[in-house]
């Protein structure tokens, strides 16, 4: 993924930092502000399930299209905002915000 000519996190530092504070193995994760799904795909490699939301329908479409087949059953993309989450309390073990605030 490139943004303005810069490759975002090519070394995988975001996920390495997350791995140091919480294990995603076997957990349901919500990613708030998933954009094009770049981080979502890395989270899905570790978690049981990732629900990734973003308010931009175009980004959600791009995220769905760029998700590899082997991860599609573990990832659900949804148009939604952080201000109005369509989920019950306690539904996720981990919440991730990256580049969202």
Secondary structure by P-SEA (a helix, b strand, c coil): cccccccccccaaaaaaaaaccccccbbbbbcccccaaaaaaaaacccccccccccaaaaaaaaaaccccccccbbbbbccccccccccccccbbbbcccc
